[in-house]
Amino acid sequence: MEKITLCGDNCLACPRYLAQTEEQLQKAAELWHRVGWRETVVSPAEMRCGGCASHKACTYRLVECTLEKGVAKCSQCPEFPCGKIQELLARSAAYQQRCREVCTPQEYAALEAAFFHKEENLRK
């Protein structure tokens, strides 16, 4: 089973989304900092993730774009893959390389499953 975000992430493989305990959230916060997704190690409360929602700011501005285009997901848009998608794939590739450098094999496997199959997930 999958829960795919507009940017192609798989929530059900994400260590942050799956974290239930303070210890798991702290570990995820430390990992996010180590790979460069956070400037500091944030508190477990800040790390908690309930998933994407239309009221949250989207780093890639995909929520706003899909609303403007009147589509439920990017692959339904006649402009897909657009510049926003190309930018997010390029950023993801850079993140993937960084994760290979600083993560344990187990950490990398979890992040790869969650974040590094964006293009495949976006086309579903």
Secondary structure, 3 states (H helix, E strand, C coil): CCCECCCCCEHHHCHHHHCCCHHHHHHHHHHHHHHCCCCCCCCHHHHCCCCCCCCCCCCCCHHHHHHHHCCCCHHHCCCCCCHHHHHHHHHHHHHHHHHHHHCCHHHHHHHHHHHCCHHHHHCC
